[in-house]
Amino acid sequence: MEFFRIHRDIPFMRHALVLNVISAVTFLAAVFFLVTRGLHLSIEFTGGTVIEVAYAQSADINKVRHGVEALGLGEVQVQNFGTTRDVLIRVPLREGVKQDELVGQVFGAVCKAENGTVGVHQEVSDKGEQISRPDCRAGDTEPVTFKRSEFVGPQVGKELAHDGAMALAFVVVGIMIYLAIRFEWKFAVSAILANLHDVVIILGFFAFFQWEFSLTVLTAVLAVLGYSVNESVVIFDRIREAFRKYRKLTTPQVIDHAITSTISRTIITHGSTQLMVISMLLFGGPTLHYFAVALTIGICFGIYSSVFVAAAIAMWLGVKREDLAKSVSKDLDPDDPNAGAVV
């Protein structure tokens, strides 16, 4: 499917050097901010307390967030959990504060936001044990109910960070093996450099603005890796086809033709995806905000890197027709544009 077709190839590779210098500067800036500022890691990585509460009616997330933030406990996360009545509150690690006291402060703020008073509720478990939990009363009603609290230690956060880094490494290695088998090692190297370029720039944005980096954002980064390599594979496929079909074109001309012929497809796929991501960014609330931000940055730079980074690096690595197409017989007419084409 094409909205339009460009009949004259755009000379992208003519400007590859200048655009790749810009890419290199942007990449180095991202690395600099990662080293000097670092990532603002979320509770999943640093540790903290997770509190789950349930409301009698649909919860007003903004009211809950304002009530908890008034305690001055740092970067607190408040989000729906399962239904609109269930709310999950994440509080960062607080040194010198006991978990019971912290949970009491947070639940007290939540209860106060509903004009309730905190008390203690006694109940018997299924095993016959006496259990006491805080409860919130507003007259004869219980507007919010305490469900559970859980402490996430720093060691667990380190394990999650390690597992996330390993997941990223496995994805990178898998992509390189796939591209080396499907195309040629030069394409594998150029594609993975382009993909790492996207990932580092996303991380650089989060380091520069000190946006919170959570497991959700890590998921977006891994999604960007797959999304970006998909665009590179489409362009590489067109390069291989052009090498087989147009024997008189030089390598830069073949790459220009391949990129130009995929522009319509790029606009359709990336445009529709970006519309969905923008809707998450605008209407998804705080829970999906940074996930959508990471995807937005990744999609924009993914298009750029597939054209001006991956293709250009493949060109500079010396990719040629013989790498992708079968040798052409000397008996074929050199003036026939279709001579030697492989179907």
C-alpha positions, 0 to 999 in steps of 0.5 A, spaced: 500 500 500 502 506 498 499 513 498 504 516 493 510 514 489 516 518 488 519 517 481 526 520 482 531 518 487 532 522 493 540 523 494 540 521 501 547 518 501 550 525 499 548 528 506 550 522 510 557 525 512 554 531 515 548 528 518 552 522 521 556 527 524 550 530 528 548 523 530 555 522 533 555 529 537 548 527 539 550 520 541 556 523 545 552 528 549 547 523 551 553 518 553 555 525 557 549 526 561 548 518 562 555 519 566 555 525 569 547 525 571 545 518 571 538 515 570 533 517 576 531 510 577 524 508 580 522 504 586 523 498 582 530 499 582 532 503 588 527 499 593 521 502 597 514 500 600 508 498 596 501 500 599 495 497 596 488 500 598 481 499 595 475 505 594 468 504 595 467 508 589 472 509 583 478 513 586 480 520 584 487 518 582 489 526 582 486 527 589 490 521 592 496 523 589 496 530 592 494 527 599 500 523 599 505 528 596 503 533 601 507 528 606 514 530 602 516 523 602 519 524 595 517 521 588 511 517 590 507 513 584 500 513 584 496 508 579 490 504 578 491 497 580 486 492 576 480 496 577 478 504 577 477 502 585 484 499 586 490 504 587 497 502 588 502 507 591 509 506 591 513 510 596 521 511 595 526 508 600 526 512 607 532 511 611 531 511 619 523 510 618 520 504 620 515 501 615 509 500 619 510 508 621 511 509 613 504 505 611 500 509 617 502 516 614 501 514 607 494 511 609 492 517 614 493 522 608 489 517 603 484 517 609 484 524 610 483 526 603 476 522 603 474 526 609 475 520 614 478 518 620 483 512 621 482 507 626 484 500 627 480 494 625 481 487 628 479 481 624 480 473 625 484 470 619 482 463 616 487 460 620 484 463 626 490 468 628 488 475 630 490 481 625 489 488 626 489 493 620 488 500 619 481 502 617 478 509 615 471 511 617 467 517 615 461 516 619 458 509 618 461 508 611 468 506 609 470 510 603 477 507 603 480 500 605 487 498 606 489 491 603 496 490 603 503 493 604 510 490 601 517 492 602 521 492 596 529 492 598 534 495 595 537 488 593 531 486 589 532 492 585 539 491 584 537 484 581 531 487 577 536 492 574 541 486 572 536 482 569 533 488 565 541 489 562 541 482 561 534 482 557 537 488 553 544 485 551 540 478 549 536 482 544 542 486 541 545 479 540 539 476 537 538 482 532 545 481 530 545 474 529 538 474 525 541 480 521 548 476 519 544 470 517 538 474 513 543 479 510 550 480 511 555 481 517 556 488 514 548 490 515 548 486 522 554 491 524 550 497 521 543 495 524 546 494 531 550 500 531 543 504 529 539 501 534 544 502 540 544 509 537 537 510 538 537 506 545 543 511 548 539 517 546 533 515 549 537 514 555 540 520 554 534 524 554 531 521 561 538 522 564 538 530 562 531 531 564 531 526 570 525 523 568 523 517 572 526 510 569 522 505 571 520 497 568 515 500 564 520 505 560 525 499 560 519 495 556 519 501 551 526 501 550 526 494 548 520 495 544 524 501 540 529 496 539 525 491 535 521 497 532 527 500 529 530 493 527 524 492 523 525 499 519 532 497 518 530 490 515 525 493 510 530 498 507 536 492 507 531 488 503 530 493 498 537 494 497 538 487 496 533 487 491 536 494 488 543 490 487 540 485 483 535 489 479 540 495 477 547 493 475 549 499 473 547 503 479 553 505 484 552 503 492 550 510 494 545 510 488 542 503 490 541 505 497 538 512 495 533 508 491 531 503 496 530 508 501 526 513 496 522 507 495 520 505 502 518 512 504 510 511 503 511 505 507 515 509 512 509 514 513 504 509 513 507 505 519 510 510 523 505 515 522 499 510 525 504 508 530 505 515 533 498 517 533 497 511 538 503 513 542 501 520 542 494 518 544 497 514 550 501 520 552 495 525 552 490 521 555 494 515 558 495 519 565 502 519 569 502 511 569 503 511 561 506 518 561 514 516 560 512 510 557 509 514 551 515 519 552 520 513 551 516 510 545 515 517 541 523 519 542 525 512 539 520 512 533 522 519 531 530 517 532 528 510 529 526 513 522 532 517 522 537 512 524 535 507 519 536 512 514 542 516 515 545 511 520 544 504 518 544 505 511 550 510 511 554 505 516 553 499 511 555 504 505 562 506 509 563 498 511 563 497 503 557 493 502 557 491 495 553 487 490 557 481 490 555 481 498 548 480 497 547 477 489 549 472 485 555 473 481 553 475 474 555 471 468 559 474 463 555 472 457 549 476 459 548 483 455 551 489 460 546 494 457 540 489 459 538 493 465 534 486 467 540 482 466 542 477 472 536 479 476 535 473 481 527 472 482 
